[in-house]
Amino acid sequence: MKELLEVIAKNLVDHPEAVVVTEKQEEKGICLELKVAPEDMGKVIGKDGRIAKAIRTVVKAASFKEDSKVFVDIA
């Protein structure tokens, strides 16, 4: 899941070298924290949060295939 989130984020932003995804195990599932350059934050969130919602939907759908719960946090 971490690699999927990295690929999606790097293709959205102007500074792909600044994309960092960290994975944390929590009791409710796996939390993926996405960090991007401050000037790319708008591209990752999108208008009214539509891009962020789409990213979360894709990652969540992919996580069902592996029988795990994955949550995306954009920092």
Backbone as CSV, one residue per row, in Angstrom:
resi,resn,N_x,N_y,N_z,CA_x,CA_y,CA_z,C_x,C_y,C_z
1,MET,0.812,-1.193,0.000,0.000,0.000,0.000,0.857,1.260,0.000
2,LYS,1.967,1.193,0.709,2.859,2.345,0.798,3.356,2.744,-0.590
3,GLU,3.729,1.757,-1.399,4.236,2.023,-2.743,3.146,2.622,-3.634
4,LEU,1.923,2.123,-3.491,0.802,2.643,-4.273,0.572,4.116,-3.969
5,LEU,0.566,4.462,-2.695,0.364,5.852,-2.291,1.492,6.746,-2.797
6,GLU,2.723,6.254,-2.750,3.864,7.019,-3.262,3.722,7.296,-4.752
7,VAL,3.348,6.292,-5.524,3.197,6.450,-6.977,2.109,7.470,-7.296
8,ILE,0.981,7.368,-6.621,-0.120,8.308,-6.849,0.324,9.733,-6.527
9,ALA,0.917,9.926,-5.360,1.313,11.264,-4.915,2.396,11.859,-5.809
10,LYS,3.391,11.061,-6.187,4.487,11.582,-7.014,4.014,12.012,-8.390
11,ASN,2.943,11.411,-8.893,2.409,11.799,-10.185,1.504,13.027,-10.121
12,LEU,1.125,13.429,-8.935,0.268,14.603,-8.772,1.043,15.897,-8.538
13,VAL,2.211,15.802,-7.916,2.917,16.986,-7.423,3.997,17.473,-8.389
14,ASP,4.462,18.715,-8.158,5.556,19.287,-8.943,6.921,18.886,-8.398
15,HIS,6.985,18.535,-7.117,8.245,18.163,-6.461,8.143,16.726,-5.940
16,PRO,8.265,15.733,-6.830,8.100,14.338,-6.387,9.183,13.875,-5.417
17,GLU,10.332,14.550,-5.422,11.398,14.158,-4.499,11.049,14.488,-3.046
18,ALA,10.061,15.363,-2.843,9.661,15.759,-1.492,8.564,14.860,-0.912
19,VAL,8.072,13.909,-1.696,7.008,13.027,-1.229,7.591,11.989,-0.265
20,VAL,6.994,11.919,0.931,7.427,10.954,1.941,6.178,10.250,2.489
21,VAL,6.211,8.924,2.463,5.109,8.140,3.020,5.658,7.290,4.158
22,THR,5.069,7.454,5.334,5.476,6.641,6.481,4.315,5.737,6.882
23,GLU,4.657,4.561,7.313,3.656,3.564,7.675,3.716,3.302,9.174
24,LYS,2.556,3.401,9.831,2.473,3.149,11.268,1.409,2.095,11.533
25,GLN,1.744,1.136,12.363,0.767,0.126,12.761,-0.017,0.649,13.956
26,GLU,-1.323,0.695,13.833,-2.194,1.132,14.918,-3.185,0.017,15.217
27,GLU,-3.908,0.152,16.317,-4.841,-0.908,16.685,-6.021,-1.015,15.726
28,LYS,-6.390,0.077,15.059,-7.503,0.009,14.101,-7.055,-0.402,12.697
29,GLY,-5.764,-0.467,12.467,-5.236,-0.857,11.159,-3.913,-0.169,10.878
30,ILE,-3.575,-0.091,9.624,-2.329,0.548,9.202,-2.633,1.993,8.803
31,CYS,-1.834,2.913,9.309,-1.984,4.330,8.983,-0.819,4.744,8.090
32,LEU,-1.132,5.237,6.903,-0.123,5.755,5.992,-0.166,7.274,6.061
33,GLU,0.951,7.877,6.424,1.026,9.333,6.527,1.762,9.873,5.308
34,LEU,1.109,10.753,4.580,1.662,11.328,3.362,2.123,12.753,3.627
35,LYS,3.385,13.028,3.333,3.929,14.380,3.456,4.432,14.823,2.089
36,VAL,4.072,16.055,1.710,4.518,16.633,0.449,5.051,18.028,0.716
37,ALA,5.656,18.635,-0.303,6.146,20.004,-0.174,4.949,20.934,0.063
38,PRO,5.137,21.997,0.845,4.022,22.900,1.157,3.330,23.471,-0.087
39,GLU,4.080,23.750,-1.140,3.458,24.317,-2.346,2.671,23.275,-3.144
40,ASP,2.851,21.997,-2.839,2.112,20.926,-3.514,0.896,20.459,-2.725
41,MET,0.697,20.984,-1.543,-0.392,20.530,-0.683,-1.756,20.701,-1.361
42,GLY,-1.958,21.794,-2.069,-3.229,22.032,-2.750,-3.507,21.011,-3.837
43,LYS,-2.468,20.545,-4.495,-2.636,19.551,-5.553,-3.023,18.192,-4.986
44,VAL,-2.538,17.892,-3.809,-2.847,16.602,-3.185,-4.241,16.624,-2.557
45,ILE,-4.632,17.758,-2.002,-5.948,17.859,-1.366,-7.040,18.103,-2.407
46,GLY,-6.792,19.002,-3.340,-7.772,19.281,-4.381,-8.885,20.193,-3.901
47,LYS,-9.691,20.613,-4.851,-10.805,21.500,-4.538,-11.844,20.742,-3.709
48,ASP,-12.188,21.302,-2.563,-13.127,20.700,-1.608,-12.677,19.312,-1.147
49,GLY,-11.383,19.017,-1.240,-10.860,17.741,-0.766,-11.152,16.562,-1.672
50,ARG,-11.492,16.825,-2.922,-11.874,15.744,-3.833,-10.713,14.817,-4.169
51,ILE,-9.536,15.369,-4.398,-8.378,14.539,-4.734,-8.003,13.670,-3.534
52,ALA,-7.981,14.253,-2.344,-7.655,13.496,-1.131,-8.649,12.358,-0.925
53,LYS,-9.908,12.625,-1.154,-10.935,11.595,-1.010,-10.721,10.485,-2.028
54,ALA,-10.371,10.850,-3.251,-10.125,9.852,-4.297,-8.910,8.988,-3.956
55,ILE,-7.850,9.619,-3.432,-6.655,8.869,-3.027,-7.018,7.875,-1.933
56,ARG,-7.766,8.338,-0.951,-8.165,7.451,0.148,-9.025,6.293,-0.364
57,THR,-9.906,6.563,-1.321,-10.773,5.524,-1.876,-9.967,4.465,-2.613
58,VAL,-8.999,4.888,-3.416,-8.175,3.936,-4.166,-7.354,3.071,-3.225
59,VAL,-6.725,3.691,-2.224,-5.903,2.932,-1.279,-6.767,1.976,-0.462
60,LYS,-7.940,2.427,-0.059,-8.837,1.574,0.712,-9.315,0.384,-0.123
61,ALA,-9.630,0.627,-1.390,-10.056,-0.458,-2.266,-8.932,-1.475,-2.464
62,ALA,-7.717,-1.001,-2.620,-6.577,-1.898,-2.777,-6.299,-2.675,-1.488
63,SER,-6.588,-2.081,-0.346,-6.330,-2.765,0.927,-7.314,-3.913,1.162
64,PHE,-8.516,-3.828,0.591,-9.475,-4.920,0.734,-8.946,-6.192,0.080
65,LYS,-8.176,-6.021,-0.971,-7.597,-7.159,-1.678,-6.624,-7.923,-0.777
66,GLU,-5.968,-7.219,0.126,-5.005,-7.833,1.044,-5.605,-8.117,2.425
67,ASP,-6.903,-7.932,2.574,-7.604,-8.166,3.850,-7.002,-7.380,5.007
68,SER,-6.733,-6.106,4.775,-6.215,-5.250,5.848,-6.924,-3.903,5.786
69,LYS,-6.932,-3.202,6.916,-7.515,-1.864,6.960,-6.382,-0.858,6.873
70,VAL,-6.479,0.037,5.905,-5.447,1.050,5.696,-6.123,2.409,5.701
71,PHE,-5.531,3.351,6.445,-6.031,4.708,6.518,-4.954,5.659,6.011
72,VAL,-5.351,6.682,5.270,-4.406,7.668,4.727,-4.575,8.971,5.473
73,ASP,-3.466,9.483,5.991,-3.431,10.768,6.696,-2.507,11.692,5.931
74,ILE,-3.032,12.839,5.509,-2.225,13.808,4.759,-1.740,14.860,5.744
75,ALA,-0.423,14.923,5.914,0.164,15.839,6.902,0.687,17.087,6.219
